[in-house]
């Protein structure tokens, strides 16, 4: 079997990294190629992903991976998939993506539950109720920036956003 070579981009709460994975049919080997900080940006009292900085570091890591491996068979991006970016019809961001630790979701769960009972919401989603879940972020986003969600062509979770730029 031909050895398959993949790059994995892993974005954590405080750092990101690019790993080179090789699969030879018997096992997988992993090599960390590039590590970089993930520092949220605070502006006007809100926390945002430094998405363009992360994108730049991701590209640096992927270039290093290609220098080591030659060609890559695939690339995957992993991070908490609760945060999102809103893009227009051309794929450009409508604004900086909020970070899940932003305070705009404080108290929002109860506002949502007043409109949609917990039991109904759980039956529809099956997920644990956490204030930073995407649903509560979207509700808070609409309260903070009315109409912006409607102006978006697409909502892409952070891994999907980065994949769309590759």
MODELLER restraints for C-alpha pairs under 7 A, 6 or more apart:
rsr = mdl.restraints
at = mdl.atoms
rsr.add(forms.Gaussian(group=physical.xy_distance, feature=features.Distance(at['CA:1:A'], at['CA:24:A']), mean=6.57, stdev=0.5))
rsr.add(forms.Gaussian(group=physical.xy_distance, feature=features.Distance(at['CA:1:A'], at['CA:25:A']), mean=6.21, stdev=0.5))
rsr.add(forms.Gaussian(group=physical.xy_distance, feature=features.Distance(at['CA:2:A'], at['CA:24:A']), mean=6.54, stdev=0.5))
rsr.add(forms.Gaussian(group=physical.xy_distance, feature=features.Distance(at['CA:3:A'], at['CA:22:A']), mean=6.52, stdev=0.5))
rsr.add(forms.Gaussian(group=physical.xy_distance, feature=features.Distance(at['CA:3:A'], at['CA:23:A']), mean=5.50, stdev=0.5))
rsr.add(forms.Gaussian(group=physical.xy_distance, feature=features.Distance(at['CA:3:A'], at['CA:24:A']), mean=4.31, stdev=0.5))
rsr.add(forms.Gaussian(group=physical.xy_distance, feature=features.Distance(at['CA:4:A'], at['CA:22:A']), mean=5.58, stdev=0.5))
rsr.add(forms.Gaussian(group=physical.xy_distance, feature=features.Distance(at['CA:4:A'], at['CA:23:A']), mean=5.13, stdev=0.5))
rsr.add(forms.Gaussian(group=physical.xy_distance, feature=features.Distance(at['CA:4:A'], at['CA:24:A']), mean=6.43, stdev=0.5))
rsr.add(forms.Gaussian(group=physical.xy_distance, feature=features.Distance(at['CA:4:A'], at['CA:73:A']), mean=6.28, stdev=0.5))
rsr.add(forms.Gaussian(group=physical.xy_distance, feature=features.Distance(at['CA:5:A'], at['CA:21:A']), mean=5.75, stdev=0.5))
rsr.add(forms.Gaussian(group=physical.xy_distance, feature=features.Distance(at['CA:5:A'], at['CA:22:A']), mean=4.59, stdev=0.5))
rsr.add(forms.Gaussian(group=physical.xy_distance, feature=features.Distance(at['CA:5:A'], at['CA:23:A']), mean=6.60, stdev=0.5))
rsr.add(forms.Gaussian(group=physical.xy_distance, feature=features.Distance(at['CA:5:A'], at['CA:72:A']), mean=5.32, stdev=0.5))
rsr.add(forms.Gaussian(group=physical.xy_distance, feature=features.Distance(at['CA:5:A'], at['CA:73:A']), mean=5.45, stdev=0.5))
rsr.add(forms.Gaussian(group=physical.xy_distance, feature=features.Distance(at['CA:6:A'], at['CA:20:A']), mean=5.88, stdev=0.5))
rsr.add(forms.Gaussian(group=physical.xy_distance, feature=features.Distance(at['CA:6:A'], at['CA:21:A']), mean=5.08, stdev=0.5))
rsr.add(forms.Gaussian(group=physical.xy_distance, feature=features.Distance(at['CA:6:A'], at['CA:22:A']), mean=6.38, stdev=0.5))
rsr.add(forms.Gaussian(group=physical.xy_distance, feature=features.Distance(at['CA:6:A'], at['CA:72:A']), mean=5.38, stdev=0.5))
rsr.add(forms.Gaussian(group=physical.xy_distance, feature=features.Distance(at['CA:6:A'], at['CA:73:A']), mean=5.50, stdev=0.5))
rsr.add(forms.Gaussian(group=physical.xy_distance, feature=features.Distance(at['CA:6:A'], at['CA:74:A']), mean=4.92, stdev=0.5))
rsr.add(forms.Gaussian(group=physical.xy_distance, feature=features.Distance(at['CA:6:A'], at['CA:75:A']), mean=5.71, stdev=0.5))
rsr.add(forms.Gaussian(group=physical.xy_distance, feature=features.Distance(at['CA:7:A'], at['CA:18:A']), mean=6.65, stdev=0.5))
rsr.add(forms.Gaussian(group=physical.xy_distance, feature=features.Distance(at['CA:7:A'], at['CA:19:A']), mean=5.60, stdev=0.5))
rsr.add(forms.Gaussian(group=physical.xy_distance, feature=features.Distance(at['CA:7:A'], at['CA:20:A']), mean=4.72, stdev=0.5))
rsr.add(forms.Gaussian(group=physical.xy_distance, feature=features.Distance(at['CA:7:A'], at['CA:21:A']), mean=6.07, stdev=0.5))
rsr.add(forms.Gaussian(group=physical.xy_distance, feature=features.Distance(at['CA:7:A'], at['CA:65:A']), mean=6.94, stdev=0.5))
rsr.add(forms.Gaussian(group=physical.xy_distance, feature=features.Distance(at['CA:7:A'], at['CA:72:A']), mean=6.82, stdev=0.5))
rsr.add(forms.Gaussian(group=physical.xy_distance, feature=features.Distance(at['CA:7:A'], at['CA:74:A']), mean=6.47, stdev=0.5))
rsr.add(forms.Gaussian(group=physical.xy_distance, feature=features.Distance(at['CA:7:A'], at['CA:75:A']), mean=4.78, stdev=0.5))
rsr.add(forms.Gaussian(group=physical.xy_distance, feature=features.Distance(at['CA:7:A'], at['CA:76:A']), mean=6.45, stdev=0.5))
rsr.add(forms.Gaussian(group=physical.xy_distance, feature=features.Distance(at['CA:8:A'], at['CA:18:A']), mean=5.57, stdev=0.5))
rsr.add(forms.Gaussian(group=physical.xy_distance, feature=features.Distance(at['CA:8:A'], at['CA:19:A']), mean=5.03, stdev=0.5))
rsr.add(forms.Gaussian(group=physical.xy_distance, feature=features.Distance(at['CA:8:A'], at['CA:20:A']), mean=6.44, stdev=0.5))
rsr.add(forms.Gaussian(group=physical.xy_distance, feature=features.Distance(at['CA:8:A'], at['CA:75:A']), mean=5.82, stdev=0.5))
rsr.add(forms.Gaussian(group=physical.xy_distance, feature=features.Distance(at['CA:8:A'], at['CA:76:A']), mean=4.94, stdev=0.5))
rsr.add(forms.Gaussian(group=physical.xy_distance, feature=features.Distance(at['CA:8:A'], at['CA:77:A']), mean=5.94, stdev=0.5))
rsr.add(forms.Gaussian(group=physical.xy_distance, feature=features.Distance(at['CA:9:A'], at['CA:17:A']), mean=5.87, stdev=0.5))
rsr.add(forms.Gaussian(group=physical.xy_distance, feature=features.Distance(at['CA:9:A'], at['CA:18:A']), mean=4.56, stdev=0.5))
rsr.add(forms.Gaussian(group=physical.xy_distance, feature=features.Distance(at['CA:9:A'], at['CA:19:A']), mean=6.47, stdev=0.5))
rsr.add(forms.Gaussian(group=physical.xy_distance, feature=features.Distance(at['CA:9:A'], at['CA:58:A']), mean=6.98, stdev=0.5))
rsr.add(forms.Gaussian(group=physical.xy_distance, feature=features.Distance(at['CA:9:A'], at['CA:76:A']), mean=6.09, stdev=0.5))
rsr.add(forms.Gaussian(group=physical.xy_distance, feature=features.Distance(at['CA:9:A'], at['CA:77:A']), mean=4.59, stdev=0.5))
rsr.add(forms.Gaussian(group=physical.xy_distance, feature=features.Distance(at['CA:9:A'], at['CA:78:A']), mean=6.08, stdev=0.5))
rsr.add(forms.Gaussian(group=physical.xy_distance, feature=features.Distance(at['CA:10:A'], at['CA:16:A']), mean=5.53, stdev=0.5))
rsr.add(forms.Gaussian(group=physical.xy_distance, feature=features.Distance(at['CA:10:A'], at['CA:17:A']), mean=5.36, stdev=0.5))
rsr.add(forms.Gaussian(group=physical.xy_distance, feature=features.Distance(at['CA:10:A'], at['CA:18:A']), mean=6.34, stdev=0.5))
rsr.add(forms.Gaussian(group=physical.xy_distance, feature=features.Distance(at['CA:10:A'], at['CA:77:A']), mean=6.09, stdev=0.5))
rsr.add(forms.Gaussian(group=physical.xy_distance, feature=features.Distance(at['CA:10:A'], at['CA:78:A']), mean=4.95, stdev=0.5))
rsr.add(forms.Gaussian(group=physical.xy_distance, feature=features.Distance(at['CA:10:A'], at['CA:79:A']), mean=6.04, stdev=0.5))
rsr.add(forms.Gaussian(group=physical.xy_distance, feature=features.Distance(at['CA:11:A'], at['CA:17:A']), mean=6.53, stdev=0.5))
rsr.add(forms.Gaussian(group=physical.xy_distance, feature=features.Distance(at['CA:11:A'], at['CA:78:A']), mean=6.24, stdev=0.5))
rsr.add(forms.Gaussian(group=physical.xy_distance, feature=features.Distance(at['CA:11:A'], at['CA:79:A']), mean=4.93, stdev=0.5))
rsr.add(forms.Gaussian(group=physical.xy_distance, feature=features.Distance(at['CA:12:A'], at['CA:79:A']), mean=6.20, stdev=0.5))
rsr.add(forms.Gaussian(group=physical.xy_distance, feature=features.Distance(at['CA:13:A'], at['CA:38:A']), mean=6.62, stdev=0.5))
rsr.add(forms.Gaussian(group=physical.xy_distance, feature=features.Distance(at['CA:14:A'], at['CA:37:A']), mean=6.06, stdev=0.5))
rsr.add(forms.Gaussian(group=physical.xy_distance, feature=features.Distance(at['CA:14:A'], at['CA:38:A']), mean=4.76, stdev=0.5))
rsr.add(forms.Gaussian(group=physical.xy_distance, feature=features.Distance(at['CA:14:A'], at['CA:39:A']), mean=6.29, stdev=0.5))
rsr.add(forms.Gaussian(group=physical.xy_distance, feature=features.Distance(at['CA:15:A'], at['CA:36:A']), mean=5.63, stdev=0.5))
rsr.add(forms.Gaussian(group=physical.xy_distance, feature=features.Distance(at['CA:15:A'], at['CA:37:A']), mean=4.20, stdev=0.5))
rsr.add(forms.Gaussian(group=physical.xy_distance, feature=features.Distance(at['CA:15:A'], at['CA:38:A']), mean=4.37, stdev=0.5))
rsr.add(forms.Gaussian(group=physical.xy_distance, feature=features.Distance(at['CA:16:A'], at['CA:35:A']), mean=5.75, stdev=0.5))
rsr.add(forms.Gaussian(group=physical.xy_distance, feature=features.Distance(at['CA:16:A'], at['CA:36:A']), mean=5.27, stdev=0.5))
rsr.add(forms.Gaussian(group=physical.xy_distance, feature=features.Distance(at['CA:16:A'], at['CA:37:A']), mean=6.06, stdev=0.5))
rsr.add(forms.Gaussian(group=physical.xy_distance, feature=features.Distance(at['CA:16:A'], at['CA:38:A']), mean=6.05, stdev=0.5))
rsr.add(forms.Gaussian(group=physical.xy_distance, feature=features.Distance(at['CA:17:A'], at['CA:34:A']), mean=5.37, stdev=0.5))
rsr.add(forms.Gaussian(group=physical.xy_distance, feature=features.Distance(at['CA:17:A'], at['CA:35:A']), mean=4.22, stdev=0.5))
rsr.add(forms.Gaussian(group=physical.xy_distance, feature=features.Distance(at['CA:17:A'], at['CA:36:A']), mean=6.13, stdev=0.5))
rsr.add(forms.Gaussian(group=physical.xy_distance, feature=features.Distance(at['CA:18:A'], at['CA:32:A']), mean=6.18, stdev=0.5))
rsr.add(forms.Gaussian(group=physical.xy_distance, feature=features.Distance(at['CA:18:A'], at['CA:33:A']), mean=5.62, stdev=0.5))
rsr.add(forms.Gaussian(group=physical.xy_distance, feature=features.Distance(at['CA:18:A'], at['CA:34:A']), mean=5.16, stdev=0.5))
rsr.add(forms.Gaussian(group=physical.xy_distance, feature=features.Distance(at['CA:18:A'], at['CA:35:A']), mean=6.58, stdev=0.5))
rsr.add(forms.Gaussian(group=physical.xy_distance, feature=features.Distance(at['CA:18:A'], at['CA:61:A']), mean=5.49, stdev=0.5))
rsr.add(forms.Gaussian(group=physical.xy_distance, feature=features.Distance(at['CA:18:A'], at['CA:62:A']), mean=6.93, stdev=0.5))
rsr.add(forms.Gaussian(group=physical.xy_distance, feature=features.Distance(at['CA:19:A'], at['CA:30:A']), mean=6.46, stdev=0.5))
rsr.add(forms.Gaussian(group=physical.xy_distance, feature=features.Distance(at['CA:19:A'], at['CA:31:A']), mean=5.49, stdev=0.5))
rsr.add(forms.Gaussian(group=physical.xy_distance, feature=features.Distance(at['CA:19:A'], at['CA:32:A']), mean=4.43, stdev=0.5))
rsr.add(forms.Gaussian(group=physical.xy_distance, feature=features.Distance(at['CA:19:A'], at['CA:33:A']), mean=5.43, stdev=0.5))
rsr.add(forms.Gaussian(group=physical.xy_distance, feature=features.Distance(at['CA:20:A'], at['CA:30:A']), mean=5.69, stdev=0.5))
rsr.add(forms.Gaussian(group=physical.xy_distance, feature=features.Distance(at['CA:20:A'], at['CA:31:A']), mean=5.12, stdev=0.5))
rsr.add(forms.Gaussian(group=physical.xy_distance, feature=features.Distance(at['CA:20:A'], at['CA:32:A']), mean=6.32, stdev=0.5))
rsr.add(forms.Gaussian(group=physical.xy_distance, feature=features.Distance(at['CA:20:A'], at['CA:33:A']), mean=6.50, stdev=0.5))
rsr.add(forms.Gaussian(group=physical.xy_distance, feature=features.Distance(at['CA:20:A'], at['CA:65:A']), mean=6.27, stdev=0.5))
rsr.add(forms.Gaussian(group=physical.xy_distance, feature=features.Distance(at['CA:21:A'], at['CA:28:A']), mean=6.56, stdev=0.5))
rsr.add(forms.Gaussian(group=physical.xy_distance, feature=features.Distance(at['CA:21:A'], at['CA:29:A']), mean=5.58, stdev=0.5))
rsr.add(forms.Gaussian(group=physical.xy_distance, feature=features.Distance(at['CA:21:A'], at['CA:30:A']), mean=4.60, stdev=0.5))
rsr.add(forms.Gaussian(group=physical.xy_distance, feature=features.Distance(at['CA:21:A'], at['CA:31:A']), mean=6.52, stdev=0.5))
rsr.add(forms.Gaussian(group=physical.xy_distance, feature=features.Distance(at['CA:22:A'], at['CA:28:A']), mean=5.48, stdev=0.5))
rsr.add(forms.Gaussian(group=physical.xy_distance, feature=features.Distance(at['CA:22:A'], at['CA:29:A']), mean=5.24, stdev=0.5))
rsr.add(forms.Gaussian(group=physical.xy_distance, feature=features.Distance(at['CA:22:A'], at['CA:30:A']), mean=6.67, stdev=0.5))
rsr.add(forms.Gaussian(group=physical.xy_distance, feature=features.Distance(at['CA:23:A'], at['CA:29:A']), mean=6.67, stdev=0.5))
rsr.add(forms.Gaussian(group=physical.xy_distance, feature=features.Distance(at['CA:33:A'], at['CA:61:A']), mean=6.49, stdev=0.5))
rsr.add(forms.Gaussian(group=physical.xy_distance, feature=features.Distance(at['CA:33:A'], at['CA:64:A']), mean=6.70, stdev=0.5))
rsr.add(forms.Gaussian(group=physical.xy_distance, feature=features.Distance(at['CA:33:A'], at['CA:65:A']), mean=6.29, stdev=0.5))
rsr.add(forms.Gaussian(group=physical.xy_distance, feature=features.Distance(at['CA:34:A'], at['CA:61:A']), mean=5.10, stdev=0.5))
rsr.add(forms.Gaussian(group=physical.xy_distance, feature=features.Distance(at['CA:36:A'], at['CA:57:A']), mean=6.79, stdev=0.5))
rsr.add(forms.Gaussian(group=physical.xy_distance, feature=features.Distance(at['CA:38:A'], at['CA:54:A']), mean=6.97, stdev=0.5))
rsr.add(forms.Gaussian(group=physical.xy_distance, feature=features.Distance(at['CA:39:A'], at['CA:50:A']), mean=6.70, stdev=0.5))
rsr.add(forms.Gaussian(group=physical.xy_distance, feature=features.Distance(at['CA:40:A'], at['CA:47:A']), mean=6.20, stdev=0.5))
rsr.add(forms.Gaussian(group=physical.xy_distance, feature=features.Distance(at['CA:40:A'], at['CA:48:A']), mean=5.50, stdev=0.5))
rsr.add(forms.Gaussian(group=physical.xy_distance, feature=features.Distance(at['CA:40:A'], at['CA:49:A']), mean=4.94, stdev=0.5))
rsr.add(forms.Gaussian(group=physical.xy_distance, feature=features.Distance(at['CA:40:A'], at['CA:50:A']), mean=5.53, stdev=0.5))
rsr.add(forms.Gaussian(group=physical.xy_distance, feature=features.Distance(at['CA:41:A'], at['CA:47:A']), mean=5.62, stdev=0.5))
rsr.add(forms.Gaussian(group=physical.xy_distance, feature=features.Distance(at['CA:41:A'], at['CA:48:A']), mean=5.14, stdev=0.5))
rsr.add(forms.Gaussian(group=physical.xy_distance, feature=features.Distance(at['CA:41:A'], at['CA:49:A']), mean=6.25, stdev=0.5))
rsr.add(forms.Gaussian(group=physical.xy_distance, feature=features.Distance(at['CA:41:A'], at['CA:50:A']), mean=5.89, stdev=0.5))
rsr.add(forms.Gaussian(group=physical.xy_distance, feature=features.Distance(at['CA:42:A'], at['CA:48:A']), mean=6.25, stdev=0.5))
rsr.add(forms.Gaussian(group=physical.xy_distance, feature=features.Distance(at['CA:46:A'], at['CA:102:A']), mean=5.74, stdev=0.5))
rsr.add(forms.Gaussian(group=physical.xy_distance, feature=features.Distance(at['CA:46:A'], at['CA:103:A']), mean=6.88, stdev=0.5))
rsr.add(forms.Gaussian(group=physical.xy_distance, feature=features.Distance(at['CA:47:A'], at['CA:98:A']), mean=5.99, stdev=0.5))
rsr.add(forms.Gaussian(group=physical.xy_distance, feature=features.Distance(at['CA:47:A'], at['CA:99:A']), mean=5.54, stdev=0.5))
rsr.add(forms.Gaussian(group=physical.xy_distance, feature=features.Distance(at['CA:47:A'], at['CA:101:A']), mean=6.93, stdev=0.5))
rsr.add(forms.Gaussian(group=physical.xy_distance, feature=features.Distance(at['CA:47:A'], at['CA:102:A']), mean=4.88, stdev=0.5))
rsr.add(forms.Gaussian(group=physical.xy_distance, feature=features.Distance(at['CA:48:A'], at['CA:96:A']), mean=6.30, stdev=0.5))
rsr.add(forms.Gaussian(group=physical.xy_distance, feature=features.Distance(at['CA:48:A'], at['CA:97:A']), mean=5.63, stdev=0.5))
rsr.add(forms.Gaussian(group=physical.xy_distance, feature=features.Distance(at['CA:48:A'], at['CA:98:A']), mean=4.17, stdev=0.5))
rsr.add(forms.Gaussian(group=physical.xy_distance, feature=features.Distance(at['CA:48:A'], at['CA:99:A']), mean=4.64, stdev=0.5))
rsr.add(forms.Gaussian(group=physical.xy_distance, feature=features.Distance(at['CA:49:A'], at['CA:96:A']), mean=6.90, stdev=0.5))
rsr.add(forms.Gaussian(group=physical.xy_distance, feature=features.Distance(at['CA:49:A'], at['CA:97:A']), mean=5.69, stdev=0.5))
rsr.add(forms.Gaussian(group=physical.xy_distance, feature=features.Distance(at['CA:49:A'], at['CA:98:A']), mean=5.98, stdev=0.5))
rsr.add(forms.Gaussian(group=physical.xy_distance, feature=features.Distance(at['CA:49:A'], at['CA:99:A']), mean=5.29, stdev=0.5))
rsr.add(forms.Gaussian(group=physical.xy_distance, feature=features.Distance(at['CA:66:A'], at['CA:72:A']), mean=6.66, stdev=0.5))
rsr.add(forms.Gaussian(group=physical.xy_distance, feature=features.Distance(at['CA:77:A'], at['CA:159:A']), mean=5.35, stdev=0.5))
rsr.add(forms.Gaussian(group=physical.xy_distance, feature=features.Distance(at['CA:77:A'], at['CA:163:A']), mean=6.92, stdev=0.5))
rsr.add(forms.Gaussian(group=physical.xy_distance, feature=features.Distance(at['CA:78:A'], at['CA:159:A']), mean=5.80, stdev=0.5))
rsr.add(forms.Gaussian(group=physical.xy_distance, feature=features.Distance(at['CA:79:A'], at['CA:159:A']), mean=6.23, stdev=0.5))
rsr.add(forms.Gaussian(group=physical.xy_distance, feature=features.Distance(at['CA:81:A'], at['CA:157:A']), mean=5.65, stdev=0.5))
rsr.add(forms.Gaussian(group=physical.xy_distance, feature=features.Distance(at['CA:81:A'], at['CA:158:A']), mean=6.20, stdev=0.5))
rsr.add(forms.Gaussian(group=physical.xy_distance, feature=features.Distance(at['CA:81:A'], at['CA:159:A']), mean=6.68, stdev=0.5))
rsr.add(forms.Gaussian(group=physical.xy_distance, feature=features.Distance(at['CA:82:A'], at['CA:133:A']), mean=5.88, stdev=0.5))
rsr.add(forms.Gaussian(group=physical.xy_distance, feature=features.Distance(at['CA:82:A'], at['CA:134:A']), mean=5.00, stdev=0.5))
rsr.add(forms.Gaussian(group=physical.xy_distance, feature=features.Distance(at['CA:82:A'], at['CA:157:A']), mean=6.58, stdev=0.5))
rsr.add(forms.Gaussian(group=physical.xy_distance, feature=features.Distance(at['CA:83:A'], at['CA:98:A']), mean=6.84, stdev=0.5))
rsr.add(forms.Gaussian(group=physical.xy_distance, feature=features.Distance(at['CA:83:A'], at['CA:99:A']), mean=6.30, stdev=0.5))
rsr.add(forms.Gaussian(group=physical.xy_distance, feature=features.Distance(at['CA:83:A'], at['CA:100:A']), mean=6.06, stdev=0.5))
rsr.add(forms.Gaussian(group=physical.xy_distance, feature=features.Distance(at['CA:83:A'], at['CA:134:A']), mean=6.44, stdev=0.5))
rsr.add(forms.Gaussian(group=physical.xy_distance, feature=features.Distance(at['CA:83:A'], at['CA:157:A']), mean=5.72, stdev=0.5))
rsr.add(forms.Gaussian(group=physical.xy_distance, feature=features.Distance(at['CA:83:A'], at['CA:158:A']), mean=5.92, stdev=0.5))
rsr.add(forms.Gaussian(group=physical.xy_distance, feature=features.Distance(at['CA:84:A'], at['CA:97:A']), mean=5.96, stdev=0.5))
rsr.add(forms.Gaussian(group=physical.xy_distance, feature=features.Distance(at['CA:84:A'], at['CA:155:A']), mean=6.43, stdev=0.5))
rsr.add(forms.Gaussian(group=physical.xy_distance, feature=features.Distance(at['CA:84:A'], at['CA:156:A']), mean=5.35, stdev=0.5))
rsr.add(forms.Gaussian(group=physical.xy_distance, feature=features.Distance(at['CA:84:A'], at['CA:157:A']), mean=4.03, stdev=0.5))
rsr.add(forms.Gaussian(group=physical.xy_distance, feature=features.Distance(at['CA:84:A'], at['CA:158:A']), mean=5.05, stdev=0.5))
rsr.add(forms.Gaussian(group=physical.xy_distance, feature=features.Distance(at['CA:85:A'], at['CA:93:A']), mean=6.60, stdev=0.5))
rsr.add(forms.Gaussian(group=physical.xy_distance, feature=features.Distance(at['CA:85:A'], at['CA:97:A']), mean=4.95, stdev=0.5))
rsr.add(forms.Gaussian(group=physical.xy_distance, feature=features.Distance(at['CA:85:A'], at['CA:155:A']), mean=5.84, stdev=0.5))
rsr.add(forms.Gaussian(group=physical.xy_distance, feature=features.Distance(at['CA:85:A'], at['CA:156:A']), mean=5.37, stdev=0.5))
rsr.add(forms.Gaussian(group=physical.xy_distance, feature=features.Distance(at['CA:85:A'], at['CA:157:A']), mean=6.29, stdev=0.5))
rsr.add(forms.Gaussian(group=physical.xy_distance, feature=features.Distance(at['CA:85:A'], at['CA:158:A']), mean=6.47, stdev=0.5))
rsr.add(forms.Gaussian(group=physical.xy_distance, feature=features.Distance(at['CA:85:A'], at['CA:161:A']), mean=6.67, stdev=0.5))
rsr.add(forms.Gaussian(group=physical.xy_distance, feature=features.Distance(at['CA:86:A'], at['CA:93:A']), mean=5.71, stdev=0.5))
rsr.add(forms.Gaussian(group=physical.xy_distance, feature=features.Distance(at['CA:86:A'], at['CA:94:A']), mean=5.58, stdev=0.5))
rsr.add(forms.Gaussian(group=physical.xy_distance, feature=features.Distance(at['CA:86:A'], at['CA:152:A']), mean=5.63, stdev=0.5))
rsr.add(forms.Gaussian(group=physical.xy_distance, feature=features.Distance(at['CA:86:A'], at['CA:154:A']), mean=5.91, stdev=0.5))
rsr.add(forms.Gaussian(group=physical.xy_distance, feature=features.Distance(at['CA:86:A'], at['CA:155:A']), mean=4.70, stdev=0.5))
rsr.add(forms.Gaussian(group=physical.xy_distance, feature=features.Distance(at['CA:86:A'], at['CA:156:A']), mean=6.42, stdev=0.5))
rsr.add(forms.Gaussian(group=physical.xy_distance, feature=features.Distance(at['CA:87:A'], at['CA:93:A']), mean=4.43, stdev=0.5))
rsr.add(forms.Gaussian(group=physical.xy_distance, feature=features.Distance(at['CA:87:A'], at['CA:94:A']), mean=5.45, stdev=0.5))
rsr.add(forms.Gaussian(group=physical.xy_distance, feature=features.Distance(at['CA:87:A'], at['CA:152:A']), mean=5.62, stdev=0.5))
rsr.add(forms.Gaussian(group=physical.xy_distance, feature=features.Distance(at['CA:87:A'], at['CA:153:A']), mean=5.87, stdev=0.5))
rsr.add(forms.Gaussian(group=physical.xy_distance, feature=features.Distance(at['CA:87:A'], at['CA:154:A']), mean=5.41, stdev=0.5))
rsr.add(forms.Gaussian(group=physical.xy_distance, feature=features.Distance(at['CA:87:A'], at['CA:155:A']), mean=6.45, stdev=0.5))
rsr.add(forms.Gaussian(group=physical.xy_distance, feature=features.Distance(at['CA:88:A'], at['CA:94:A']), mean=6.50, stdev=0.5))
rsr.add(forms.Gaussian(group=physical.xy_distance, feature=features.Distance(at['CA:88:A'], at['CA:152:A']), mean=5.38, stdev=0.5))
rsr.add(forms.Gaussian(group=physical.xy_distance, feature=features.Distance(at['CA:88:A'], at['CA:153:A']), mean=4.81, stdev=0.5))
rsr.add(forms.Gaussian(group=physical.xy_distance, feature=features.Distance(at['CA:88:A'], at['CA:154:A']), mean=6.72, stdev=0.5))
rsr.add(forms.Gaussian(group=physical.xy_distance, feature=features.Distance(at['CA:89:A'], at['CA:153:A']), mean=5.41, stdev=0.5))
rsr.add(forms.Gaussian(group=physical.xy_distance, feature=features.Distance(at['CA:100:A'], at['CA:132:A']), mean=5.44, stdev=0.5))
rsr.add(forms.Gaussian(group=physical.xy_distance, feature=features.Distance(at['CA:104:A'], at['CA:140:A']), mean=6.01, stdev=0.5))
rsr.add(forms.Gaussian(group=physical.xy_distance, feature=features.Distance(at['CA:105:A'], at['CA:131:A']), mean=6.13, stdev=0.5))
rsr.add(forms.Gaussian(group=physical.xy_distance, feature=features.Distance(at['CA:105:A'], at['CA:132:A']), mean=6.48, stdev=0.5))
rsr.add(forms.Gaussian(group=physical.xy_distance, feature=features.Distance(at['CA:105:A'], at['CA:136:A']), mean=6.39, stdev=0.5))
rsr.add(forms.Gaussian(group=physical.xy_distance, feature=features.Distance(at['CA:105:A'], at['CA:137:A']), mean=5.96, stdev=0.5))
rsr.add(forms.Gaussian(group=physical.xy_distance, feature=features.Distance(at['CA:105:A'], at['CA:140:A']), mean=5.59, stdev=0.5))
rsr.add(forms.Gaussian(group=physical.xy_distance, feature=features.Distance(at['CA:106:A'], at['CA:131:A']), mean=6.94, stdev=0.5))
rsr.add(forms.Gaussian(group=physical.xy_distance, feature=features.Distance(at['CA:108:A'], at['CA:136:A']), mean=6.25, stdev=0.5))
rsr.add(forms.Gaussian(group=physical.xy_distance, feature=features.Distance(at['CA:108:A'], at['CA:140:A']), mean=6.49, stdev=0.5))
rsr.add(forms.Gaussian(group=physical.xy_distance, feature=features.Distance(at['CA:109:A'], at['CA:131:A']), mean=6.03, stdev=0.5))
rsr.add(forms.Gaussian(group=physical.xy_distance, feature=features.Distance(at['CA:109:A'], at['CA:136:A']), mean=6.15, stdev=0.5))
rsr.add(forms.Gaussian(group=physical.xy_distance, feature=features.Distance(at['CA:142:A'], at['CA:148:A']), mean=6.99, stdev=0.5))
rsr.add(forms.Gaussian(group=physical.xy_distance, feature=features.Distance(at['CA:142:A'], at['CA:149:A']), mean=6.75, stdev=0.5))
